[in-house]
């Protein structure tokens, strides 16, 4: 993900679409979440997340939205922001697969752990289900198809595909 972030920065994506690019380098720490929260609060700007099309990537987005249950008293939902999922969603991955735009090697089978994570996200009482009901269909596509794809797979289509 940092490679995608670097590429967006190098291509000066922020001049094409006015934005502030931030990377949490995986699961964001409290300082990164605090920065994003402050920018959102002060400037009333929307927050968008680009992540892998897998349960771990969705978990990263949820960390921005609801905080991390593991951080404890200083974390939790202290710096929660509403975040919109952009980029590589299961419905898009399925279209790319049907059109043979990506090699078979980029499609990874879901592990048992992945399936458990997806099931927990689709639970009616989960943060994901309650706040992203409109995205649950995306997770159901991932569960049904049984595969996941990392964001870097889009490089097979050329970096212009990501930046333009």
N, C-alpha and C positions, 0 to 999 in steps of 0.2 A: 504494500500500500504506500509505503514511503516513496517507492520508485514512481508510482503514478502521481503522487503529490509533487515530487521533484519535476516531473515532466510538465505538469500543469503550470508550475512556477516558471520553468524555463521558457515555456511557450507564451508566458505573460497572459494566461487565461483570464486573470483578473481585469485586464483591459478590455477583453471581449465582453465579458459579463462582470459588471462591477461586484466584487465580493472580497472577502478576506479568507484566504486559505490557511487552514490550521490542520496539523496532523497530530493525532494522539499516539502515533507509532504503536498501533495495536490498541490494547485496552487503555483508555486515557487515564492519566494520573489526576489527582485532585487539582493540581495547578492548571492543567490544560482545561479541565472541565470548568474551573473557576474563570479562566480567561474567556472561554466561549460564552459562559453565562453572563459575564459582565458586558461583553460586546453586544449580546442579545438584549440585555436590559437597558443599557445606556443608549444604544442607537436604534433599538426596535427593529433589528434586522432579522430575517428568517435564518434558520439553521438547517443546513442540508448535510446529509451524510452519504458518503460513497463507501461501500464495503464489499467484501467478497460475497458471492452468492452461496452462502453456507450458514449453518446455525451459529458458528462462532462470530461471523461478521454481523449478524443480526444482534447477537449479544453485545457487541461493541456499541451499536446504535442505541440499544436499550440502556447502556451505562450512561450515555449522555442524557437520555430521557428521564431515567429514574434513579440514577446514581448507582453505586455499587454496594450491595448488601455486605460485602466482605470488608470494606474499608472501616466500618465501625462508626464511632461517634463523630468523627470529623468529616465523614463522607455521606453515605446514604443519599438522600435526595436534596442535600443542601444546594447543589449547583445544577439542578435539573433544568433542562431546556426542552421545548418542543422541537423535535427534529424530524425532518422529512427524508425518507429513504429515496435516494436517487441511484441511478446507475444500473448495475447488473442485477436484475430481478429474475426470478425463475421463468416468468412468462417471456421475457426477452431471450433468455438462454434457450428456451424451447424453440423460439423462432429461428435463432442462429443455428441450432442443431438441425432443424428441418431443412434449412437452406444450405447446409454443409459449409458454413462460413468459418467454422472452427474445427481443428483436427480432433479426432476421437480422444486423443491423449489428454486433452484438457478436462474431460468429464470424469470426475472421480466419484466412485460409489459412496453413498452415505454409509457411515459406520453405525454400529448399534448406539453409540453415544450420541451421534448426530440425530438419529431417529428419536431418542429420548428427549433431546433438547427441543426438537420440533414439536413433539407431543406436548411438552410443558408450555411452549409458547402458544399453542392452540387451545390450551385449557381455558375455559370460559372465565376463570377468575385471574388469569395471568395478566401482568402489566401489558404485554404485547396485545393480547386479545382485546382487553378493555379499551386501550388507547389507539390501536391500529387495526380495528376490526376490518377495515377496507383492504388491509394487506394480508389477512389470513388466507385468502384465496391463493396468494403467491406462495405461502408456505405449504399449502395443500398440493400445489403443482410440484414443489420440490419433493414432498413426501411421495407422491404418486409416481413421479419419474425416477426417483431413487438415486439422483446424482446431484453433485455440487460442482461449482466452478469458481476458481479464484479470479479476481479482477484482472490480474496480469495476463490472463488468456486473451483479453481484447487486443493485446499487442500483436497477435497474429493478423489482425485486420489493419494494422498500421496505427501509429500514434495519432495520426490526424483524426481517426475515428473517435478517440477519447477527447481530444482537445477542440474539435470543431463542432 
